[in-house]
Amino acid sequence: MRKKLFKILARVNKAILPSFTKRRLDLSKASKWQMMIFGYRLWVTKNALD
């Protein structure tokens, strides 16, 4: 059940949130909110794959 929830969240994230890797964002120069979004997307992706 949990994995299914994270897979749904991953699809929503892909549709709504910006992809910083496609924009070639330098993480050392990213703002706080960009780092927060990046971390959230990483966390959801990691849990969707487990």
Secondary structure as UniProt FT lines:
FT   HELIX           2..16
FT   TURN            20..24
FT   HELIX           27..29
FT   HELIX           32..49
//
